[in-house]
Structures are given as C-alpha cells and as structure tokens.
Amino acid sequence: MLPLQQAIPIDPQQYIPPLVSAVTTVVLFVVAFALIYQLGKYFMTQAVESSLEYRDFDRTLIDLAVS
C-alpha cells in the first residue's frame, strides 16, 4: 500500500538568502528612485524658473509653473 502523500522536508533556511536579496533590491530601488526624483525635480524647477524669468514672464505665472 502506497501512501497518498509523501512527506517532503521543507527547509526554511533555503528561502532566507533569496528573500534578503529581493528585499535589498527593492530597498535600493526605492532609495535610488527617490533620490533621482528629488534631484530631477529640483533641477527642473530651477531651469523652468530661470528660463521664464529670462523671458520676462509675470511673477505670478512663474510661481504657478514652478509649483
């Protein structure tokens, strides 16, 4: 008589390195994305503001475009 299910030993230790790797990748992606986003936002805001000031736009329109 054969058993319906055979016990397969599951070793939780085998899942730890891939899990740590995945979490590390996600954290690095989020940090890199946030840093690049903030730097891009800062430089684009400065570029838009200076170019509109150079073209003598009204200050209200410049503030609206920058915000």
N, C-alpha and C positions, 0 to 999 in steps of 0.2 A: 504494500500500500504506500503510495507516494503522498507526501503532504501537499496540500493545496498551495501553500505559500512557504517559501524557504526564507529563513531569516538572513537578511543582508546586513552585515555590520556597517553602521554609519559612523564615520569618524568626523566629529565636528571640527577637529583641528585642520582638516584639509580645506575648509572653507575660509579660514581666517586670512591667509595671505592674499587671495583674490579679493576678498572683501576690503581689506586695508588698502589695497591697490586702487580699487574702484572709488573708495571714499576719498583717498588722496587726490585722485584725478579730478573728481568733482569739486573738491575744495579749491584746488589750484585753478581750475577753470573759472569758478565764481570770483576768486580774488583777481585773476588776470582780467576778466571781463569788467569788473567794477573799476579797476584802475584805468584801463583803456577808455572806458566810458567817461569817467570823470575828467581825464586829461583831454580827450576829444571835445567834450562839452566846454571846458574852459577855453581851449584854443579857438574853437569855432565861435564862441561868444565874443572873444576879443577881436577876432577877424571881422565878424559882422559889424560889431560896434565901430571899429576903426574905419572900415570902408564906408559905412553910412555917414559917419562924421566927416570924412574926407569929401564926400559928395554933397555936403551941406544939407542933410535931411533935418527935419524938425526933431527936436529932442524927444518929443512925445512918441514919434514913430520909431526912433532908435530904441527907446526904452521898451516899446511894445515888441519890436523884433528881437531884442535881446532876451526878453522874458519868455 
